[in-house]
Amino acid sequence: MGYRLSKIFTRTGDKGSTGLGDGSKTKKFSDRIIALGAIDELNSMIGLMLTENLPSKINKILTVIQHHLFNLGGEISMPGHQIIQKKDVLELENIITTYNKNLPPLKEFILPGGSRAAAFCHMARTICRRAEQAIFKLNSKNSINAYSLQYINRLSDLLFVLARVINKHKKVKDVFWKKNIS
């Protein structure tokens, strides 16, 4: 395989446009580029989570997710291209079910926090929600792979569950919302 990035800067973006994976150009502020940026930010946040001391199973899950997010970005950068599949969505659903069954039922809302790693996970979850909004906005004008839409939705659910799992693993209590705190 040849080099994918032979030049880091091309100067083609200096006037507000950028190239897509299919060779076409678009404005840097287009819905497509905003969605790509949110996916990239989410992937970076998950990379930050991976610098934490986490159970090896969670590290593996997050590493696979990073690759899936890169694939999702590839789909967004090449209109009409599909990489995310039903099996990827089902994999997230299975992980959510497996980890959630070992957590106590929620009776209150949880605030982002607890351990540092769980707080990072909550941050990834909120970035994921923004990425989901950007992808759905793009989908309102440009058809996006239905499995990709499902994947990004399930991913935010998984990140919520993983934040709770991480706190449990680190023996740190989740932070519960209190309506009348002062």
Steps between C-alpha positions, in 0.01 A plus 500: 500500500630844412504799728155644567627845604800607303436868574356629825410844368367564152387865527174404327302584815633853531192639324239315706451177310623150567520175309287196573604138470329470162705789358221758510533834680272656760501802728675456834178605675273254314283258697723216378820657636330591828393135537853382417645738758264374771587136420871586510457682833316198642774267379762725663307498829488122493876506438532712813290245691741229388783677685322417825547179696195304381415130500647327193153405370396866500827597331426247226143626458616862476774412252249325272270801532782731392541296183124503441495878543779531245288284266200723570709804411596323179134452418423866563799614293398284202130564429315177429774278646396251771732331748305476828285187497212357698745270684679811636173633646413158645847479654440827688157381613648175632772686690242738651281208610794305645640788704168655603367178654776516765420857603245599762178640356488877479255682724652846447669689221878482495719806467820469297782412737614253756845381402716688250463219243120499539493878463695460173245239394214741575682765296527254211126432538413869467728538198333191354158666540627805310645276228165322480321833454743602226465168317120508521502859371715388209263206445205740468649620168739218402413138563730337756532126558218401740738277697733795554212701645413210732866448592558857616177489702592172673853625562382782726295245696804276532718786620245576774506136611879484482530811718301317767704181452824695532385664823399160639837352398686787668275471808378857455131579536307657216402860567123519537300812416324666793216730402503726803870528578631828635 
